[in-house]
C-alpha cells in the first residue's frame, strides 16, 4: 500500500503540492489527472524519492519514503519501475542492453543464462522478442515505449510509475500500450500509478483516479463517477458541453454508472404512460463497461412522477 498524508512541496516561493492525501491499494491501477502545472509529475517523483517533499509523509508498505536515508531510499526505489513520456533509451545500446541497464546499475551480470532468460522473457511479454539486437533509432515510438516498459520490469518491481507514458503516441498505439499495462497488472499483480492528462487512458485502465488542480485533490473515485457526473472543475477540465436544451418543460439528466442494463427509459414510458423527449446523451467505455448519461425533457406536470420513479429505480438524476 502507498499512503500519502498531507504531502506538501515548494519550489522557492511556489507551492506545488498543498497537502495531498491519497491511499493507493496493492495491485491497483491508479490514475492521477489534471492540467499541466497541477502537480502531477512532482507528486509522482516524490513517491519514488526523485524529489524531496517539505511536509507530510509518504509510506510504501509502511516504510517512510525519505531522502534522509539514501541507502534505504535506493532499496525502496528498486521496488519501483518507472516509464517516461520520452522513453529515455540509450541510442548507442541495442534493445537487449537497454532493458538490462538497471541490472548493470545494481551490479548484476546481464549475460548469464538466467539474465538472458529473464530479459528475453520480458521482451516476449512486450511483443519485441524479434527486436533484441535492434537500436532505438530502428524502432517506432510504440516499440520504444515497450522497450522502456520491459526495462522498468527487469528488477521485478512491486510498483510501476507511468509519467505521461502514452502522451507522445498516437491513439492506436496508445491502446496497445494500455492493454499491455493491464496485462502486466493482471499477470504480475504490480501496482501501477498513471500520471496523465489523457482521459482515454484513465477510462481504459484505471480503477480509481484523483483529479488535481493547483496542487490539491479536488475529486477522487472511480473514473466513471468522476467523469459521468463531474464536479464543476472536472467538467471544465473535460471541456464538456451538453448542447442546447429545450426552454419549455423540465430537463432531467440521468446518470448510469453501474452495470445495470435495464431499459429504464422504455420501462418508465410504459409504466407511467407519459411522453418525453430525449435531448442529449453519451455512452463511454470504462474498463470494458459502458456507462453514460442522458438528458430527457418532460412536461412540468409529469416532473414529480418521473423523479419519484427514477429514485425508486436507484437511477441518479439531476434537474438542469
Secondary structure, 3 states (H helix, E strand, C coil): CEEEEEEEEEECCEEEEEEEEEEECCCCEEEEECCCCCCHHHHHHHHCCCCCCCEEEEEECCEECCCCCHHHHHHHHHCEEEEECCCCCCCCCEHHHHHHHHHHHCCCCCCCHHHHHHHHHHHHHCCCHHHCCCEHHHCCHHHHHHHHHHHHHCCCCCEEEEECCCCCCCHHHHHHHHHHHHHHHHHHCCEEEEEECCHHHHHHHCCEEEEEECCEEEEEECHHHHHHCCCHHHHHHHCCCCCCCCCCCEEEEEEECCCCCCCHHHHHHHHHCCCCEEEEEEEEEECCEEEEEEEEEECHHHHHHHHHHHHHCCCEEEEC
